[in-house]
Amino acid sequence: MSEQVITSRDNALVKRARAVRDGRVREQIFVEGLRLSEEAWQALGPDGIREVIHTERIARDERGARLLDALRRGGRRTTPVNEAVFSSVSDTKTPQGVVMLAARPDTGPDVLLKSADTVPLIVVLHRVNNPSNAGAILRAAEAAGATAAVLTEGSADIFSPKALRGAMGSSLRLPLWTGARFREAVEWCKERGVKTVCTDLRAEKSHTEVDWTGPAALILGEEAAGLAPEEVAAADEALRIPMRPPVESLNVAVAAAIVLYEAARQRAAGS
């Protein structure tokens, strides 16, 4: 191992890790768990990883040892801590024994359209404030072939520990614009010929009646109240997902997945 095992919770690196975990160090993100750490290493590379804290237990695990070896070969410092210290850092009930402090990815409107050869399919999360839902939406979005996502002001921090776990690497790969104003995001889409389609329980069209084969952005509102009437009116189209009574609504992440996979189906059929 590169250093002696840290046994003090007051160690400077351990205290910094807790500060990153709690959102008090905004320029870095807290990545926990073996699978998510592997995803972060693949997505961010050596330049994106700042520090690694781990237990001896993860170093004895075959996958864990491979990851730590790759990190060291990439020039990253890996710092062992004892189980008690790691528990003081962990954000999970059953810690796996590895945490990365990584650089917060760049976000903004300039990163949304990376490839001119790809027909945009953008997901706009407007005030979706549950981090697990926000992360799950990005995971479903990437799986369904979405090209980017926008999170407006008032939405969950998509790089918080809970949101990162929900996205399971998707938030580190998808181009993102965070902190956008709702009107700003809608106008950005309109200026670039991207049709905006919002979800609304009162809409006449179902999600299967919308044409998803061209450039499009799916706009999802907050969990409890959805979109305000003026926000629905700002979009080019509105849709609803048919539901049998007495069910009146779906979890926002479930709704997002249903619509996005319809978009994927249409795009595959038209290719």
TITOR-627887 format. One line per 2 residues: number of its first residue (from 1); their letters; for each residue x, z, y of C-alpha. Coordinates in nm, 3 decimals, padded with zeros to 5 digits. Layout:
// residues N
NUM = a = X/Z/Y  ...
END
This chain:
// residues 271
1 = ms = 00.000/00.000/00.000  00.113/-00.068/00.355
3 = eq = 00.069/00.290/00.484  00.020/00.646/00.372
5 = vi = -00.342/00.731/00.293  -00.519/00.863/00.604
7 = ts = -00.688/01.198/00.545  -00.800/01.289/00.897
9 = rd = -01.131/01.185/01.051  -00.964/01.221/01.391
11 = na = -00.716/00.941/01.325  -00.720/00.689/01.613
13 = lv = -00.808/00.391/01.394  -01.085/00.585/01.218
15 = kr = -01.232/00.691/01.553  -01.216/00.332/01.677
17 = ar = -01.394/00.210/01.364  -01.681/00.451/01.433
19 = av = -01.695/00.333/01.794  -01.720/-00.031/01.680
21 = rd = -01.985/00.066/01.422  -02.192/00.238/01.690
23 = gr = -02.169/-00.055/01.934  -01.941/00.124/02.182
25 = vr = -01.668/-00.142/02.149  -01.850/-00.465/02.221
27 = eq = -01.562/-00.706/02.171  -01.544/-00.629/01.800
29 = if = -01.788/-00.618/01.508  -01.809/-00.382/01.210
31 = ve = -01.811/-00.559/00.874  -01.870/-00.341/00.568
33 = gl = -01.882/-00.412/00.196  -01.686/-00.633/-00.039
35 = rl = -01.912/-00.938/-00.036  -01.959/-00.936/00.341
37 = se = -01.587/-00.879/00.396  -01.512/-01.180/00.177
39 = ea = -01.761/-01.385/00.382  -01.602/-01.268/00.708
41 = wq = -01.253/-01.353/00.583  -01.367/-01.703/00.488
43 = al = -01.560/-01.759/00.811  -01.325/-01.600/01.064
45 = gp = -00.982/-01.636/00.904  -00.672/-01.432/00.991
47 = dg = -00.718/-01.465/01.366  -01.068/-01.319/01.351
49 = ir = -00.983/-01.005/01.152  -00.835/-00.720/01.357
51 = ev = -00.814/-00.420/01.122  -00.902/-00.336/00.763
53 = ih = -00.982/00.013/00.634  -01.024/00.068/00.262
55 = te = -01.022/00.327/-00.014  -00.793/00.335/-00.316
57 = ri = -01.105/00.272/-00.525  -01.157/-00.075/-00.376
59 = ar = -00.785/-00.150/-00.419  -00.825/-00.089/-00.794
61 = de = -01.122/-00.326/-00.814  -01.023/-00.678/-00.922
63 = rg = -01.214/-00.856/-00.643  -01.117/-00.591/-00.393
65 = ar = -00.750/-00.621/-00.480  -00.767/-01.002/-00.440
67 = ll = -00.923/-00.966/-00.098  -00.669/-00.707/00.019
69 = da = -00.385/-00.925/-00.109  -00.522/-01.229/00.075
71 = lr = -00.553/-01.026/00.394  -00.196/-00.901/00.371
73 = rg = -00.066/-01.251/00.300  -00.259/-01.360/00.608
75 = gr = -00.070/-01.107/00.816  -00.349/-00.851/00.845
77 = rt = -00.277/-00.480/00.821  -00.477/-00.294/00.557
79 = tp = -00.504/00.081/00.602  -00.598/00.311/00.311
81 = vn = -00.810/00.620/00.377  -00.948/00.885/00.146
83 = ea = -01.313/00.888/00.038  -01.415/01.161/00.282
85 = vf = -01.270/00.975/00.578  -01.429/00.651/00.463
87 = ss = -01.768/00.822/00.438  -01.734/00.925/00.803
89 = vs = -01.688/00.558/00.895  -01.936/00.391/00.659
91 = dt = -02.278/00.271/00.775  -02.425/00.263/00.422
93 = kt = -02.560/00.522/00.180  -02.338/00.402/-00.106
95 = pq = -02.010/00.284/00.048  -01.813/00.024/-00.146
97 = gv = -01.486/00.120/00.016  -01.387/-00.157/00.257
99 = vm = -01.452/-00.212/00.627  -01.321/-00.482/00.858
101 = la = -01.306/-00.469/01.235  -01.338/-00.832/01.341
103 = ar = -01.351/-01.027/01.665  -01.702/-01.089/01.794
105 = pd = -01.769/-01.463/01.751  -01.814/-01.678/02.060
107 = tg = -02.178/-01.751/02.138  -02.351/-01.962/02.401
109 = pd = -02.538/-02.287/02.459  -02.217/-02.489/02.443
111 = vl = -02.169/-02.411/02.071  -02.518/-02.507/01.951
113 = lk = -02.471/-02.880/01.905  -02.142/-02.905/01.716
115 = sa = -02.207/-03.236/01.542  -02.367/-03.541/01.698
117 = dt = -02.438/-03.674/01.347  -02.671/-03.386/01.255
119 = vp = -03.037/-03.379/01.356  -03.079/-03.040/01.523
121 = li = -03.301/-02.778/01.362  -03.269/-02.468/01.579
123 = vv = -03.429/-02.127/01.529  -03.517/-01.931/01.843
125 = lh = -03.573/-01.556/01.797  -03.757/-01.417/02.098
127 = rv = -03.742/-01.036/02.121  -03.713/-01.002/01.743
129 = nn = -03.581/-00.649/01.765  -03.550/-00.539/01.402
131 = ps = -03.188/-00.607/01.302  -03.270/-00.646/00.932
133 = na = -03.537/-00.906/01.015  -03.305/-01.089/01.255
135 = ga = -03.031/-01.102/00.992  -03.270/-01.216/00.719
137 = il = -03.399/-01.497/00.943  -03.047/-01.630/00.998
139 = ra = -02.978/-01.612/00.625  -03.295/-01.811/00.550
141 = ae = -03.217/-02.049/00.838  -02.874/-02.138/00.704
143 = aa = -03.009/-02.170/00.350  -03.280/-02.412/00.467
145 = ga = -03.038/-02.627/00.665  -03.091/-02.504/01.021
147 = ta = -02.808/-02.608/01.249  -02.807/-02.320/01.501
149 = av = -02.996/-02.017/01.629  -03.080/-01.866/01.967
151 = lt = -03.155/-01.497/02.026  -03.318/-01.414/02.356
153 = eg = -03.278/-01.105/02.572  -03.440/-00.806/02.402
155 = sa = -03.362/-00.929/02.051  -03.158/-00.719/01.810
157 = di = -02.780/-00.737/01.829  -02.721/-00.993/01.556
159 = fs = -02.370/-00.854/01.505  -02.479/-00.494/01.446
161 = pk = -02.397/-00.358/01.097  -02.760/-00.382/00.976
163 = al = -02.806/-00.735/01.108  -02.476/-00.848/00.956
165 = rg = -02.581/-00.711/00.618  -02.917/-00.886/00.646
167 = am = -02.753/-01.218/00.731  -02.483/-01.178/00.463
169 = gs = -02.237/-01.406/00.642  -02.480/-01.654/00.798
171 = sl = -02.439/-01.506/01.147  -02.065/-01.569/01.118
173 = rl = -02.113/-01.936/01.027  -02.418/-02.056/01.223
175 = pl = -02.361/-02.155/01.585  -02.536/-01.889/01.795
177 = wt = -02.652/-01.836/02.151  -02.727/-01.471/02.220
179 = ga = -02.883/-01.309/02.527  -03.059/-01.627/02.642
181 = rf = -03.364/-01.609/02.866  -03.677/-01.750/02.702
183 = re = -03.742/-02.018/02.966  -03.373/-02.106/02.971
185 = av = -03.373/-02.168/02.595  -03.690/-02.377/02.609
187 = ew = -03.560/-02.587/02.898  -03.227/-02.635/02.721
189 = ck = -03.414/-02.782/02.425  -03.636/-03.006/02.638
191 = er = -03.339/-03.145/02.830  -03.179/-03.252/02.502
193 = gv = -03.488/-03.400/02.340  -03.537/-03.109/02.099
195 = kt = -03.907/-03.049/02.033  -04.006/-02.684/02.062
197 = vc = -04.258/-02.550/01.810  -04.381/-02.191/01.821
199 = td = -04.573/-01.976/01.576  -04.921/-01.866/01.688
201 = lr = -05.205/-01.724/01.478  -05.456/-01.919/01.692
203 = ae = -05.286/-02.258/01.651  -05.487/-02.547/01.507
205 = ks = -05.199/-02.712/01.319  -05.054/-02.565/01.003
207 = ht = -04.678/-02.560/00.949  -04.710/-02.857/00.710
209 = ev = -04.881/-03.073/00.977  -04.589/-03.056/01.219
211 = dw = -04.334/-03.339/01.204  -03.999/-03.172/01.139
213 = tg = -03.796/-03.488/01.078  -03.670/-03.518/01.436
215 = pa = -03.475/-03.272/01.655  -03.678/-02.949/01.659
217 = al = -03.661/-02.582/01.747  -03.877/-02.319/01.578
219 = il = -03.965/-02.033/01.814  -04.052/-01.695/01.661
221 = ge = -04.187/-01.399/01.858  -04.139/-01.027/01.817
223 = ea = -04.266/-00.853/01.506  -04.559/-00.660/01.655
225 = ag = -04.700/-00.879/01.931  -04.568/-01.228/01.868
227 = la = -04.546/-01.461/02.167  -04.737/-01.415/02.491
229 = pe = -04.995/-01.688/02.578  -04.772/-01.828/02.853
231 = ev = -04.481/-01.848/02.608  -04.694/-02.037/02.356
233 = aa = -04.799/-02.272/02.635  -04.435/-02.340/02.723
235 = ad = -04.367/-02.490/02.379  -04.443/-02.851/02.289
237 = ea = -04.647/-02.753/01.982  -04.783/-02.444/01.808
239 = lr = -04.836/-02.382/01.438  -04.991/-02.130/01.205
241 = ip = -04.924/-02.049/00.843  -05.251/-02.055/00.644
243 = mr = -05.326/-01.718/00.482  -05.607/-01.603/00.259
245 = pp = -05.806/-01.306/00.385  -05.774/-01.018/00.427
247 = ve = -05.408/-01.090/00.505  -05.372/-01.156/00.878
249 = sl = -04.998/-01.176/00.931  -04.661/-01.208/00.759
251 = nv = -04.326/-01.045/00.814  -04.142/-01.256/01.071
253 = av = -03.853/-01.329/00.835  -04.094/-01.442/00.562
255 = aa = -04.279/-01.663/00.811  -03.952/-01.814/00.930
257 = ai = -03.846/-01.898/00.574  -04.179/-02.063/00.492
259 = vl = -04.165/-02.289/00.798  -03.796/-02.370/00.767
261 = ye = -03.830/-02.474/00.406  -04.118/-02.702/00.500
263 = aa = -03.885/-02.857/00.757  -03.618/-02.891/00.487
265 = rq = -03.868/-03.053/00.250  -03.973/-03.311/00.509
267 = ra = -03.616/-03.391/00.603  -03.514/-03.434/00.239
269 = ag = -03.811/-03.661/00.173  -03.727/-03.877/00.472
271 = s = -03.356/-03.912/00.402
END
